[in-house]
């Protein structure tokens, strides 16, 4: 099911539920729900995520209270990503999530939509036309120091921005320069790059989360470049920091890096798509940016 229908009107009534586009303040509340669900969002994620496609964030309200949410972020004419599919625990089991979904998904139009499903919901998404592609595994822990020092990684500055944006486009199914700029420069975010003969060979970002720190993305030409970036990012968080990163299932080299640094699997989701996947260089992907936004 690559086509999800026409774009929704700004407001939808579904019984007692009203679905509208979300304000930035609305989404701060949704992020707190995600934290309560132990999704461990980054502390500054909302400020980076919401401007990516402000019309693609939806909340459902009942009697003036926000009870449900979902995001359907359009990255390009071909690709969108769905996340934050949530219903407040006090209002589950009443069909409010499905009603919110039905109001929101037409925002994607005919785009391919990607999502990361919790295993318990995989069959629900399959009924909606999504096909599983691979598992994404979250690794976490307090990383061990490498036995031998790794080369230094450069601090990303404004001079690297165009190169980082171009590299990101190779590894992600759409061009997202405005998001990448916010992600690199957000308060608390630390970005590092590997440079070889003046050219970018990889970059990564670490950010504070509700628990510990999350690394994402981690994109690199080689496993050795990924090791350099991981070690530099982990060191920037401090010697006792707990680190998490989300690794696509097919990436054996990424899992080997996480294991070598003493991280262990903590949870997994299922990456799913409802249509043809725009091309991206999976071989350079050692950790995705975010389960919530792709």
N, C-alpha and C positions, 0 to 999 in steps of 0.2 A: 504494500500500500504506500506508494510514493506520494500520491496526492491526498492531502488531508482536508480539502474543501476550500471554500472561500474565506477571506479574512473576516473575523467576527466584528460585529458592531462594538462600540466602546463599552456597552453594558449589556448584560444578559440576565434575565430573570429565570430561575429554575426552581419552581416551587417557592420555598422560603429563602432560597439562596440567590444572592446577587453577586455576579462575577464581574470585576472591573480590572483595568490595568492598575498595577501597584505603584505607589509612590516610593521614594527612597526610604522614608520612615516606615512604611509598611514592610519593606524588605528587611530592614533591621530586625523587625519582630520575627519574620520568617527565619532569619539566620539564628535567632535564639532558639526557635523550635528545632532547627537542625542540630544545634549544639546539645539540646536536651535528648535528641535521638542518638547521641554519641557519634555523629558524623564528623565531629572535630573540624568545623570550618575555620579558616584563617580569620584573625581578628579584624582585618581590614578588607575582607573579601567583598562585602556589599558595595563599598565605595568604588571598587574596581569593576565589579560585575554589572551593576545596574545601568551605567551609561552605555554599555555595549549595544544594547537594544532596549531602550526604556519601554517601548510598547510591547515587549515580549515577556513581561513579568506580570503575573495575574494573581489576584487573591479573591477568595469567596467570602462574603459576609452574610451573617445571619443575625437579624435583630441588632444590627450595628456593630457586631463583634466579628473580627477576622477569624475564620475557622478553617480555611483551606488555602493552598497555594500551589502554583506550578510555574516554571519558567520555560519559554519556548523562544530561544534566542536565535535570530537570523544573522548568520555570519556573512552570507553571500547569496547570490541568486540560486545557488545549488545546494547549500548546506545550512542546517540549523541544528541546535542541540537542546535537548529537553532535560530539565533537572528540577530539583526542589519539589518533587511531587509529594506533598505533605497534607495531612489533615490533623488538626489539633486532637490530642487523645480524648478530650471530652466529647468530641463530635464524630467519632469514627463509627463505621457500621451503618451509616444512613445514606450512602450513595453520594455524599458531598464531594468526595475526591473525583469520582467519575464525572459528575456534573461540571466540576471545574475544568477537568481535562477536556471535555467536549467543547467547552466555551473557548479554551485556549489554543488547542492544537491547530485550528484553521489559520492561525497567524503564520504558520510555516508555509502555507500555500502548497506548491508542488515540490518543495525542496526535500531532499533526503534528510531525515532526522536521525541523529544519534542520541543514545542515552546509556547510562550505566545503571542497570537494574539490580536491586537487592534480590538474592535468589528466590525469596518467597514470592516476589512479584513477577518472576520471569514469565510464567504462563499467562498472566494478565496481559503483558505486553505482546506476547505471541498472538493472542486473540485479537489484538489491535493491529496486527500486520507486521510486527517487528521480528527480525530473525537474529538469533545469537551469533556473534562473531568470535568472541574469545572471552576468557575471564580476565579481570583486572584484579591484582592481588595487592592489598595494602601491607607493606612491611613497616615495622617499627622497632624502636629500641634505642639504647644509648650506644652509639657506634664505637667500635674499637678503633684505636689508632692504627694506621698501616705499619707494617714491620719496617718498611723503608720509607723515607720522606717522598712524597709525590711532588712534581713540579708545581710552582706557584701558578694560580689562575689570576687573570687580570680583573680588577674592579671595572664593572661596566659603567661607562660615562656617556654623556651626550654624544661624544664623537663616535661611539659604537652603535648608536641607535639604528641607523639605516641598515647596517650589516646584521644586527640582531633581528630586526623585523624581516629581512630577506631570509635569514636562516629559519626563523620560526615558520615562515610560509612553506618551506620545504617539508616540515615535519607535521604540519597541521593542515586539515583539509580546506582551509580558507585563509584569505589574507585578513589579518586583524591588527593593523598597525596601531590604532588608537588604544586598544586594549593592552597591547604589549607595552606601549609607553607608560600607561598607568601602572601596569604590573611591575615594571622595572623600577619605578620611582616612588611607589607608595610608601608611606611611613612604616618603618619596621622591616621592609623588604630589603634583602641583600642580593645583588646580582653579580655573578662572576662569569668570565668568558675565557676560553682557550683560544689563543692567537698563534697562528703558525705562518711564518713568512708574510706577515701582515694581513692574513686572511683569517676570518672567524672559523674555528673548527668545533665550536659548541658553546652553549651557554646554559646557565641554570639559575634558579631563583629559590631562596628560602624565605619563609615568612613565619611570624609567630601565629600559633593556632590556640584554640581553647585549651588544648593539652599539648605541650611541647612545641615543636616546629614542624612545618611541612615543606618538603622540597618538591617543587614543580613549577615549570617543566624542568626536565633534565634531558637536553638534546645534545648529542655529540657525534663526531665522526667515527670514533673508535672507542672500545671499552677502556683503553688507557686514558683517553680524554675525559670520559665519564668519571673515572676514578679521581682524576685531578679535580674536576668540578665538585664532585660529592665531598671530597675531603676538605676543600676550601670552604664550601658552604657550611658543612657540619662544624668546622672549627670556628666559623664566625658566630655560631649560636652559643658557644661556650662548651667547656669540657664535660659538663654533666647534663647537657640538653638531650631530651628525648626527641628523636627524629622519625618522621613518617614520610613515606613516598608511595605512590600508586603506580605499579608496574604492569604494563600490558602482558597478558599471558604468553604470547609467542616469544617474548624477549628473554631468551636463556641467559645472555650476557648480563642483562640488567639484574636478573635474580641472583646470578653468581656474585655480582658486585655487592648487593645487599647482604647476602649471606656471608661473604668474606668480611664485611664490616660488622658482623654480629647481629644484624637485624633479623627478625623472624616474622612469618606471616601472621597477620592479625585479623584480617577479614577479606572477603572478596565480593566483587560485583560482576555482572555479566554485561559486557559491551554489546549493544544491539543496534540494528539499523532497520529502517523500513524501506530502503531503496538502494540504488547504486551508490557506492561510497566514493566521494571525490578523492583523488589520489593524494597520498602523503607518504613520506619516507619513514616507514616503521623501523627500519634498521638503525636509524639515529635516535629513536625514542627510548630513553632509559627510565623516564617517569613522565606521566602526563601532567598537564597543568592542574587540573581539578576534576574530580568526579562530578561536580555540580555544573560545570560549564565546558567540559571537554578538554 
